[in-house]
Amino acid sequence: MEVISSVETFNGSKVASPVETVLSVRQVKVVFSGFQALKGVDLDVGDREIVTIIGPNGAGKSTLLDAIVGKSPVASGHVYYHGKEITNKSPYEIARMGIGRKFQNPNVYNDLTVFENLLLALKGSHGIMSSIRAKLTQAKKEKIKDVLDRVGLVDKAFTKVSSLSHGQKQWVEIGMVLAQDPTVVLLDEPTAGMTPDETHMTGEIIKSISKTHSVVVIEHDMEFVKQIAQRIVVLHQGAKLTEGTVSEVQSNPEVIEVYLGRERIDAAA
């Protein structure tokens, strides 16, 4: 399946080109005790594209990622991965197929080194002790070295995760997702709690990841969004309000009213 996508490159210029659709969400609804958290949302993610999802708190952003990976049951609608329906499959099945998810808070092993965390995350690893004691093949070494390089933690490889900064722990978990060899990487507020320097570095990491992976990012920091976004999807009250390039979304009157205007007020407070 191909879609014609007009994307804004990192220098602000637009290009229109056919993009293979890797992940598709069609009219997905999620209901919690009668409350519609998602009201028929559509989403397409192209091959090696960065799609950033923004919107006010409670807009349904994390719920959408939960629906994609099977964590929140889809009441109606469909999720497709490479054209194959994966709606309501188990999170384990979906991860094994090639969709990796990072949650808002780092989920890492603090008492292990960065290297050991990545070793545990490698595709096909089973159990903490068995993975660590297993023979470390050259292929595994090279894979871990590549991931360390991509997340900027080569010099921290044998450092215990407990001694890292919050931002570095976030990078470890991004690395653990990459170690699983996904095609699609879903990141939920990856810069939450980071310093400005760490936030910028995370943006560069994500742009590097997008050279070989499709990436979906939930984020509130609009400066960070402008750093990474090729296409932005705006959610509001469980529905898609609009989508487009950074400049198109920033100039959209509805987006300014329900989200960007509020963000500017909060920033000034």
N, C-alpha and C positions, 0 to 999 in steps of 0.2 A: 504494500500500500504506500502511495506517495501523496504528499500534500505540498501545495505551493506555499511556501512560508516566506513572509517578508520580515527579516530579522534585522535588528540594529546591532552592528558590530561594536567592539569595545571602543573604537574611536568615534562612534556616533553616526557613521554612515549606514545607509540601508542597502541591503542586497535582497533580491528575490530569486529563490532557487528551489528546485524540487528537493524535498527532504523525506527520507523514508520514515514513516511513523513507527516508532518502537513501542510506545505505550498509548493506549486510547481508553478514555473513560466516556461512556455514553449514558446520559440521562440517569446518573446514579443518585439514588435516594437512600438516606440513612435515617432511621427513626429510633429514638430512645424514649420509651414509655410515652408514646403519643406525640413527642416533640420531633419535628422534622429538622434534623441537624444539617442535612443536605437535601436540596429540593430539585433534583434533576440536573446535576452538574455534568458538563462536557469538558474534556481536556484531551489535547493531543500533545505528545512529546516526540520530537523528531530525533533522528540519529545524531548523537554528539551535539545536542542543543542544550542550552541552559534556559529553563523556564522557572521564573521566580513568581511565587504566589504571595500576594499581599492582601491585607484587609484588616478591619477592626477586630479586636478580641471577640471571640464568639462567632466569627464569620463562617467557620467550618473548615479552616485550613488544615489543622492537624487531623480532623475527622476524615478529610479527603484522602490523606496519606494512609490513615488507618484502614479505610475502605479498600484502597489499592492493594495493601499487603495482607488483607484478610483478618485484621485485628478488630475491625468494626463490621458487623454483618451488613451487607447490602440488601435493602428491602426490595428494591427494583432497579433496573438498569444493568449495565454490563461493563466489565473491565477486560480489555484485551491486551495481551503482550505478544508482540510480533504476529498479530492477527489471530492468536489463539485465546479463547475465552478462559479467564482465570478467576472469574467472579466467585467470591466466597470459598476459594480454596484455602487450605490451612496456611498460616504464616510460614511454616517450615517448607511446604511445597513451593510457595512463591519465591522464597529466598533461594531455594535450590535451583529454580528455573533461571534466576538471574536478576532479581530486583533486590537491592540492598537498602536498608533503612537505618538512618541514624536518628535517635530520639533527641529531645531537647536537652536532657541532662546526660553527661558522660556516663556510659555503662562500661567501665573498664575494671581490670583487676589491679587494684592499687598496690598489692604486695608483690607483684611480679614486675619484671622489667618491661620496657617498651617492646623489645625484641620478643619476649615470651608472650606478650599480649597478641602480637601479630601472628606468632606461630600458632597460637590457639585458634585464631580466626581463619587460618588457611583452609581453603575448601578441602573437605575430606578429613579434617582433624576430628578426633573423638576424645573427649575427656582431658582434664588439665594435666594430670601426671603422665598419662600414656602419651600425650602429644609432646610433652617436654622430654620424656625419656626416649622417645622414638628416634631412630637414626635420622639425622638432619641431612637430607640429600642436597646436592648442589643446586637442583632446581628450586628447592624450598629456600635455600640461602639467597639465591638470586631474586626470587620473588619478594622476600622480605626486604632485601636491600633496595629494590625498586620502589616498594611502598614507602620505606623510610625516607627515601630521596624525595618522593612526591609530596610528602606531608612535612618536609623540612625538619626531620628528627634524626638524621644520620648520627649526629654527635650525641644524641640522647639514647641510643639503641640499648645500652646496658645500664641505664638509669632506672631505678624503681619509679613506677608511675606516681606513687604517693608523694614524691618530691617535686613533681612537675607543677607548673602554673596551671590555672584553670583552662587557659587557652590551649596549652600544650596537651592537656588531657583530651580536649575536644579533637585535636588533630590525631591523637592516638586512636580515638574511636572512628574517625573518618578513615584512618589507615586500616582498621579492622574490617570496615565495610569493603574497602578496596581489595583486601586480602581474600575475600570470598569470590572474587572474579565476577562481579555483577556486570550487566550491561547497562542497567539503570540504577542511579544512586539518588536516593531520596534523603534530603537533609532538612530537619526541622529546627529552625532557629539556631544555626550552627555558631553564630557569633554572640549569643546571649552571655553576658557577664565578662566579655573580653575587653581588653584595653584597646585603644585606637590602633596601635601598631599590630596587635594580634588580629584585629578585625581586618585590617588591610591585607595581612599575610594570608588569612583564610580566603579572602577573595582571589588572591593569586593562586592558591592551592586549587580552588574550585575551577578557575579558568584552565589550569593545567589538566585537571581531571577530565574536563569536557573535550579534550582533544581525542580521547578514546572512549568516553562514556557519555550517555545522556544523563543530565542532572536536573533534578527538581528541588528548588530551595524555597522554604517558607522563611520569610524575614520581615522585620519591622523597620530596620534601619535603612532609610531611603538612600543615604549616601552609599551604603554598602550595595544596595540593590542597583544603583546606577553604575557601580564598579563592575558588576558581574552580568547583569541581565541582558539577554538577547531578546527575550519576549516576557512580558509580565501579564499574569492573570490576576484579576481583582475579584475577590469573593466578598459578598455582603449578605448577612442573614441567611446563609446556607445556599446562596445562588451565585452564579457568575454574573458580575455586574458588567465587566468588559474585559478585553485583552488587547494587547498591542505592544509597540515599542515603548521605551522609557519616555520619549518625548510625547507620544500619543496619549499615554496614560496620565502623565503629569498635567496635560492640558485639558483632560476630560472633565467637564463641569460636574458630573455626577461623582466622579472619584474625588475631586476636590471637596465636594460637599460632605460625603460620608466618611472619608478617610484622610486624605492629605491635609485638609483644613484642620481637622482635629489633631493630627500629628504636629502641625505647626503651632497650634495653641498649647499643646502639652510641652513642646520644646521650649516655648517662651515662658512657661509657668515657673 
